[in-house]
């Protein structure tokens, strides 16, 4: 079990950076994006997916709910990391006319 202190900035950043839902959703949506302007949308969607995964983990008591704190900071950090993953997916995605 992860032992997080109430509002632990390092723990929040670690949780945001290593959230598999954020990584997968942002990368896949970035890969499918045909314009760079769609990357913030991918980051926002990835942050929502990541927050849902954290909520499920707290509901299942994998992550203690009392030890998290700073949920808005977690959402924002996931957005930032999601933007980075979406940009990586966009850069590595297929280019050329849609077929």
Short mmCIF file of the C-alpha atoms (twelve columns), coordinates in Angstrom:
data_MODEL
# 
_entry.id   MODEL 
# 
loop_
_atom_site.group_PDB 
_atom_site.id 
_atom_site.type_symbol 
_atom_site.label_atom_id 
_atom_site.label_alt_id 
_atom_site.label_comp_id 
_atom_site.label_asym_id 
_atom_site.label_seq_id 
_atom_site.Cartn_x 
_atom_site.Cartn_y 
_atom_site.Cartn_z 
_atom_site.pdbx_PDB_model_num 
ATOM 1  C CA . UNK A 1  0.000   0.000  0.000   1 
ATOM 2  C CA . UNK A 2  1.225   3.492  -0.801  1 
ATOM 3  C CA . UNK A 3  1.718   5.579  2.310   1 
ATOM 4  C CA . UNK A 4  1.049   9.185  1.323   1 
ATOM 5  C CA . UNK A 5  1.053   12.064 3.792   1 
ATOM 6  C CA . UNK A 6  -1.715  14.667 3.555   1 
ATOM 7  C CA . UNK A 7  -0.805  16.960 0.657   1 
ATOM 8  C CA . UNK A 8  2.548   15.484 -0.200  1 
ATOM 9  C CA . UNK A 9  3.702   17.399 -3.324  1 
ATOM 10 C CA . UNK A 10 6.337   14.798 -4.205  1 
ATOM 11 C CA . UNK A 11 3.794   11.991 -3.863  1 
ATOM 12 C CA . UNK A 12 1.264   13.847 -5.988  1 
ATOM 13 C CA . UNK A 13 3.848   14.463 -8.718  1 
ATOM 14 C CA . UNK A 14 4.930   10.819 -8.617  1 
ATOM 15 C CA . UNK A 15 1.335   9.628  -8.781  1 
ATOM 16 C CA . UNK A 16 0.625   11.957 -11.718 1 
ATOM 17 C CA . UNK A 17 3.788   11.008 -13.596 1 
ATOM 18 C CA . UNK A 18 3.342   7.243  -13.256 1 
ATOM 19 C CA . UNK A 19 -0.424  6.983  -13.701 1 
ATOM 20 C CA . UNK A 20 -0.904  4.367  -16.442 1 
ATOM 21 C CA . UNK A 21 -4.288  5.768  -17.494 1 
ATOM 22 C CA . UNK A 22 -2.764  9.200  -18.144 1 
ATOM 23 C CA . UNK A 23 0.102   7.709  -20.125 1 
ATOM 24 C CA . UNK A 24 -2.057  5.423  -22.261 1 
ATOM 25 C CA . UNK A 25 -4.894  7.854  -23.016 1 
ATOM 26 C CA . UNK A 26 -2.632  10.826 -23.735 1 
ATOM 27 C CA . UNK A 27 -0.223  8.869  -25.909 1 
ATOM 28 C CA . UNK A 28 -2.961  7.186  -27.946 1 
ATOM 29 C CA . UNK A 29 -4.974  10.380 -28.411 1 
ATOM 30 C CA . UNK A 30 -1.818  12.303 -29.315 1 
ATOM 31 C CA . UNK A 31 -0.936  9.618  -31.851 1 
ATOM 32 C CA . UNK A 32 -4.335  10.000 -33.518 1 
ATOM 33 C CA . UNK A 33 -4.294  13.815 -33.495 1 
ATOM 34 C CA . UNK A 34 -3.942  15.412 -36.911 1 
ATOM 35 C CA . UNK A 35 -3.252  18.928 -35.545 1 
ATOM 36 C CA . UNK A 36 -1.134  20.023 -32.592 1 
ATOM 37 C CA . UNK A 37 -4.063  22.099 -31.299 1 
ATOM 38 C CA . UNK A 38 -5.784  18.861 -30.260 1 
ATOM 39 C CA . UNK A 39 -3.037  17.989 -27.780 1 
ATOM 40 C CA . UNK A 40 -4.507  20.007 -24.857 1 
ATOM 41 C CA . UNK A 41 -7.803  18.166 -25.363 1 
ATOM 42 C CA . UNK A 42 -5.916  14.866 -25.223 1 
ATOM 43 C CA . UNK A 43 -4.151  16.009 -22.046 1 
ATOM 44 C CA . UNK A 44 -7.464  16.981 -20.419 1 
ATOM 45 C CA . UNK A 45 -9.077  13.662 -21.352 1 
ATOM 46 C CA . UNK A 46 -6.048  11.782 -20.061 1 
ATOM 47 C CA . UNK A 47 -6.217  13.712 -16.793 1 
ATOM 48 C CA . UNK A 48 -9.885  12.768 -16.413 1 
ATOM 49 C CA . UNK A 49 -9.066  9.105  -17.067 1 
ATOM 50 C CA . UNK A 50 -6.187  9.246  -14.622 1 
ATOM 51 C CA . UNK A 51 -8.341  10.862 -11.960 1 
ATOM 52 C CA . UNK A 52 -10.975 8.156  -12.467 1 
ATOM 53 C CA . UNK A 53 -8.273  5.505  -11.977 1 
ATOM 54 C CA . UNK A 54 -7.115  7.197  -8.758  1 
ATOM 55 C CA . UNK A 55 -10.720 7.375  -7.557  1 
ATOM 56 C CA . UNK A 56 -11.193 3.655  -8.218  1 
ATOM 57 C CA . UNK A 57 -7.915  2.895  -6.416  1 
ATOM 58 C CA . UNK A 58 -9.064  4.856  -3.373  1 
ATOM 59 C CA . UNK A 59 -12.482 3.204  -3.485  1 
ATOM 60 C CA . UNK A 60 -10.784 -0.214 -3.512  1 
ATOM 61 C CA . UNK A 61 -8.504  1.041  -0.703  1 
ATOM 62 C CA . UNK A 62 -5.329  0.517  -2.721  1 
ATOM 63 C CA . UNK A 63 -4.455  4.186  -2.136  1 
ATOM 64 C CA . UNK A 64 -5.614  5.640  1.207   1 
ATOM 65 C CA . UNK A 65 -8.122  8.463  0.664   1 
ATOM 66 C CA . UNK A 66 -7.127  10.328 3.828   1 
ATOM 67 C CA . UNK A 67 -3.514  10.513 2.735   1 
ATOM 68 C CA . UNK A 68 -3.951  12.062 -0.685  1 
ATOM 69 C CA . UNK A 69 -5.150  15.663 -0.398  1 
ATOM 70 C CA . UNK A 70 -4.531  18.214 -3.127  1 
ATOM 71 C CA . UNK A 71 -6.837  16.617 -5.682  1 
ATOM 72 C CA . UNK A 72 -6.892  19.755 -7.806  1 
ATOM 73 C CA . UNK A 73 -3.103  19.693 -7.871  1 
ATOM 74 C CA . UNK A 74 -3.185  16.055 -8.909  1 
ATOM 75 C CA . UNK A 75 -5.568  16.862 -11.758 1 
ATOM 76 C CA . UNK A 76 -3.363  19.743 -12.924 1 
ATOM 77 C CA . UNK A 77 -0.165  17.710 -12.685 1 
ATOM 78 C CA . UNK A 78 -1.791  14.892 -14.665 1 
ATOM 79 C CA . UNK A 79 -2.782  17.469 -17.297 1 
ATOM 80 C CA . UNK A 80 0.835   18.630 -17.599 1 
ATOM 81 C CA . UNK A 81 2.202   15.090 -17.832 1 
ATOM 82 C CA . UNK A 82 -0.656  14.181 -20.195 1 
ATOM 83 C CA . UNK A 83 0.335   17.051 -22.478 1 
ATOM 84 C CA . UNK A 84 3.890   15.723 -22.564 1 
ATOM 85 C CA . UNK A 85 2.719   12.185 -23.400 1 
ATOM 86 C CA . UNK A 86 0.305   13.504 -26.033 1 
ATOM 87 C CA . UNK A 87 3.135   15.470 -27.636 1 
ATOM 88 C CA . UNK A 88 5.276   12.322 -27.730 1 
ATOM 89 C CA . UNK A 89 2.407   10.404 -29.326 1 
ATOM 90 C CA . UNK A 90 1.819   13.218 -31.805 1 
ATOM 91 C CA . UNK A 91 5.490   13.283 -32.758 1 
ATOM 92 C CA . UNK A 92 5.646   9.494  -33.219 1 
ATOM 93 C CA . UNK A 93 2.239   9.192  -34.863 1 
ATOM 94 C CA . UNK A 94 1.626   8.466  -38.525 1 
ATOM 95 C CA . UNK A 95 1.883   11.375 -40.912 1 
ATOM 96 C CA . UNK A 96 0.446   11.835 -44.347 1 
ATOM 97 C CA . UNK A 97 -3.011  11.870 -45.909 1 
ATOM 98 C CA . UNK A 98 -5.702  9.992  -44.047 1 
ATOM 99 C CA . UNK A 99 -6.676  6.871  -45.839 1 
# 
